[in-house]
Structures are given as structure tokens and as C-alpha cells.
Amino acid sequence: MRSDRSTSAPLPLKIAAGAGLLFLHVPILIIFLYAFTTEEKSYQFPPPGLTLQWFAVTWNRPDVWAALTLSVKVASIATVIALVLGTLTAAAVSQTRFFGREAVSLLVILPIALPGIITGIALRSAFSILDIPFSTWTIVLGHATFCIVVVYNNAVARFRRISGSLVEASMDLGADGFQTFRYVILPNIGTALLAGGMLAFALSFDEVIVTTFTGGQQSTLPIWMLEELIRPRQRPVTNVVAMVVVLVTFLPILAAYYLTRDGDQVAGSGK
Amino acid sequence: MTAAVSFEAVSRHFGAVKAVDNVDLAIAEGEFFAMLGPSGSGKTTCLRLMAGFEQPTAGHIEIFGETAEGVPPYKRSVNTVFQDYALFPHMTIVENVAYGLMVKGVGKAERLKAAEEALAMVKLPGYGTRRPGQLSGGQRQRVALARALVNKPRVLLLDEPLGALDLKLREQMQEELKGLQKSLGITFVFVTHDQGEALSMADRIAVFNDGRIQQLGTPEEVYKRPRTRFVADFVGSSNVLTPDVAARLGGPRKDASLRPEAIRLGAAASGETAVTGCLLSSAFLGATHRLTVDVEGARLAVSAPAGSPVPAIGEAVTISFSPADLHPMEAA
């Protein structure tokens, strides 16, 4: 009886679930649709006509390229910083015991639990007290605070599954610290790092709140889009860019999902 | 001759816990040395001190005459077989076995050949392309052994390597390990909590308790002449006698041990001591009967060969033993 019911949900529930999903995803499709509209002043529905001209227009807009370049640069650097620091922290917290270990673990995770606006204000006042001018690096710093968390969370989960004696076995067999990292630790945490890095990149790439506080006059892609919505020039250009952002962030997250899923199976079979 | 491994007054304390406390020992080259004790007795910490995973809090360790303190594990001529085997899950079996040679820069063809030879030695030829997850516990144990031996260590450390195996496999591996040790001539240092394993395999045994060595000697010495109550209790199942009972049985007024198999049912032959008691229980164990005899309030376990007539429970029995088997012990 139970299994019969679980295979087929009642009709009202199906409708509710479908409506919920539509409510979430139709607006995104409408954003995509307006990237092809022929009308540039307002979003009238249905669009009076469809065209591909906005892709060419977007391609030739230097402000789009500037924002995109800045975003990619910031996301890349923040991800690299997060990969190095997040992995090292995860290794320390999961492989050794020291005074304040739990506190460090909590402090590392905190930035993602804190509202972005708090992180943003805190960093902005810190920068102004220390007389640090806004630059790419101030944005990178802001993003790194939460990028570290996703790398750390992925890495720490994987580290916990690596038996401590693997590292000892490697040392025992004659491998020094670097060789042990290269041949034993890295292959075991590699997919977790890749997944964490991709998530970090995606998070940084569409971050708005912290960036508004740490960016000064610079515009990353999401900030640029926000400005475009307020004072539009060629409206559909924003939609074209929105499509690009969705694709650029969605693909890595999808890849990260598959990587960690496979990673579980690999790590599980070794036990 | 230089000892393979020597400890001089070595201690390893973890805060207030004295895991290893003032241990002296010297393991001869080519010896099969067992460290026997209950869990938490310090035997595994001693092994880790030899491997270099722990550093002594005090004392001095030498491996083949060279100071070992401060020498990292990867610079020691010792290899370890870990309790959980610690095979690298992301590598094939042959990659696991060749790992030690790979990190030392041995060429690929040469190290794969050596790995295959090591696998053949532990009777796993042709298993090289599998992964650790596809092997049984006993097979993984052999791979761990091959992975250590392929480096030609001067001392092989084994941390309860047979603990996870079932009884039949364990007995088979005991024989194989003993054979390997003899044919390779390498010093084996073996940690175990199984006294039968230590007695049957080792040339010498160190019995550990509370971070200290209670007794160090050949299996026969340790079994027949336990130095302390702890050893008598832990190794075999001796009758441990209080000073009063020992005196009543004709020994000195000291703690003493008397092995069940040293006691015989029946009247004394010349030079033997005989006492009478009451049979409390009897159990048939196959090769022997295990009897419990009450002698004036002291319970003695007696091991009688199967086939000998066993009196009925509650009957009076006479038991006899040679006074030499009543072994006095130190108080500790």
C-alpha cells in the first residue's frame, strides 16, 4: 500500500509542485526571451518581434567587456586564494588537534552565515580606517571571505574520510611531506577541491552586496546589470548579459554537483 | 653486535598519561620480537616510536646504532604494516606496492618488476591491476606486507596485523609470517594482544602493562616463569596463588603461579607435592578436561588429558604437582 502511494502522488500535489517550479523558473525564461526582443524601451509582453541584433550590440559595448573582465579576474583570484587557504585550514582542522580548533572551524564558516551586508560594512570600515583605496584587490578580499568557506567545507568533508594512517603509510614508505601531498592527499581530495573551487567561482561571479561595499566606483558584471536596470540604454543588452551570467555560473555548479557525487563513490569503494 | 632497535629509558607521555614509561629494550638483528599487552599498555606507542610517528618525551632510541630521535619516518630503514593496512584507495595494488620505490625515484620498469615479485612472495601474483576495495581483508593484509617488504627494510614493524582476520586465516598467516621472517632474515617487531600469537611466533616477548615492560624473555620463560601476577594472568590462564595459599602448597610465602597443565590428578609420585580437595566443576575441551578443584578455599584450575577418568562433581580428589612448577613471583 505504502509503496503504491509513493510511486504516484495525488493530482493536487502534482499541480502544486508543478506550479511552484514554474513560478521559480518561468521568470528566468522570460529574461532569456527579452534578450531577443525588438523593442528596447520597455518590457512589453508579448515582444513585438524577435531579433539576434542585441548579441552583436552587446559584443561591441566596451562597458560590458570591462565589467566581465573585472568579474572574471576577481572570481579567479578569489577562487585561487580560497583554494589555498581553504585547503590548508581544512587539513589543519581535520588532521591535527590543537587548542582552539573548534573556534577556528567556526570562525572560518562564519562569513557565509553572516549577512553579506554585515561583511560588506565591516570590510568597508576596515578599509577606510586603514586608508586602503578601493581596487580590484579590495573586491577580491571581500569575495575571498566567503569563497574560503565553500572550499573549506568541501575539503574538510573529504579529509575526514581519509584515514590518518594513509599519510603515515606514505611517510613510512619514504615519501617526504611534498611527495605525500602530491601522491596521496591531492588525488584523494582533488574532486572535492575542484567542486569547491567551482562553487567559489560561481558565488564570486554573481556577488552584489559585498561588492557594493568593497568595490568603490568599479563595476563587476552583476553591479553593472543593476545599474543598467536603473538607467537603461539598450535594455535587451542587460538580458543578453543575464543569459551569459546564468550559463557561466550554472555550468560550474552542475559540474561540481557531478564531481562530488562521483567522489563519494570513489572514496566509499576504497574503504 | 649492535642491536637492531634499542630503547634506553624511553618515555612517551601525553600530558598526564604515561603511554610509555621508562622502557629499556634491545632487539637483536634477525629476531622475531613480540610486544604483547592489553590495549593501552604502550606497545603500539613503542612501535610508533620505532617508526618515527612519535618522538620520545625522554630517553634515547637507536636503530642499528644510529640515533633515531628527530629522524623523520621517511628517513628510517624501517617499514610498517598498519593495523588497518592503510592501502591507498586511489591506486591499484601494484601501484600501492611500488609506491615506496616510486618516491625513491626507482625507474618504472624496475619498480613494477619488484612489486610483482613482492606480490608473488605474499602469494598474490596477478592481482596487481585490482584496487584495494576489490580485495578481501586477508588479501589486503598481504598487500600491506608486500608494500612494506618491497623496500627491503632492515626492521619490519607489524601493528596487530592479524587482528582483523578470522581464526583460520590468522593461523595460516602466523605460519607464513614466521616463514617469511626466517627466509628473509629481517628483524620483525610484532605488536599483539593475543598471547597465543606471541607465544607461537616470537623468539622473544616483551609483556607490556601501563606503559612498562613487565617481563622480557623467550616464550617459554614468560609462560613457565611469569615474573609478576600481571604476566601470569595475561599469558595463558595460570593459577595465581596468594602468599598464604602458596605456603600451604609447600612453596615460599610469596605470590606464586601454578600452570593448570602442571597439575595431575592422582597420588604423588616421588618428589611431588599432593593435596586433596573437592571437585567443583569439569568441562570437556576436546584435547583436555578443564577441572576446578577447591583446596581449602583456594580454587585451582587443573588441565587433565582427555581420556583420563574424571571423578564426579563434589567428590574428593587428590591432585599432585612438582614443587618446581610452583613458581614464586615478584609482588608488582
Chai-1 contact restraints between the chains, C-beta under 6 A:
chainA,res_idxA,chainB,res_idxB,connection_type,confidence,min_distance_angstrom,max_distance_angstrom,comment,restraint_id
A,S165,B,F82,contact,1.0,0.0,6.0,A-B,restraint_1
A,S165,B,D84,contact,1.0,0.0,6.0,A-B,restraint_2
A,S165,B,A86,contact,1.0,0.0,6.0,A-B,restraint_3
A,L166,B,A86,contact,1.0,0.0,6.0,A-B,restraint_4
A,E168,B,F53,contact,1.0,0.0,6.0,A-B,restraint_5
A,A169,B,F82,contact,1.0,0.0,6.0,A-B,restraint_6
A,A169,B,A86,contact,1.0,0.0,6.0,A-B,restraint_7
A,M171,B,P73,contact,1.0,0.0,6.0,A-B,restraint_8
A,M171,B,Y74,contact,1.0,0.0,6.0,A-B,restraint_9
A,D172,B,A51,contact,1.0,0.0,6.0,A-B,restraint_10
A,D172,B,P73,contact,1.0,0.0,6.0,A-B,restraint_11
A,D172,B,N79,contact,1.0,0.0,6.0,A-B,restraint_12
A,D172,B,T80,contact,1.0,0.0,6.0,A-B,restraint_13
A,L173,B,Y99,contact,1.0,0.0,6.0,A-B,restraint_14
A,L173,B,G100,contact,1.0,0.0,6.0,A-B,restraint_15
A,G174,B,Y74,contact,1.0,0.0,6.0,A-B,restraint_16
A,G174,B,G100,contact,1.0,0.0,6.0,A-B,restraint_17
A,G174,B,V103,contact,1.0,0.0,6.0,A-B,restraint_18
A,G174,B,K104,contact,1.0,0.0,6.0,A-B,restraint_19
A,A175,B,Y74,contact,1.0,0.0,6.0,A-B,restraint_20
A,A175,B,V103,contact,1.0,0.0,6.0,A-B,restraint_21
A,D176,B,Y74,contact,1.0,0.0,6.0,A-B,restraint_22
A,Q179,B,V103,contact,1.0,0.0,6.0,A-B,restraint_23
A,P187,B,H90,contact,1.0,0.0,6.0,A-B,restraint_24
A,N188,B,H90,contact,1.0,0.0,6.0,A-B,restraint_25
A,S269,B,G133,contact,1.0,0.0,6.0,A-B,restraint_26
A,G270,B,P89,contact,1.0,0.0,6.0,A-B,restraint_27
A,G270,B,G133,contact,1.0,0.0,6.0,A-B,restraint_28
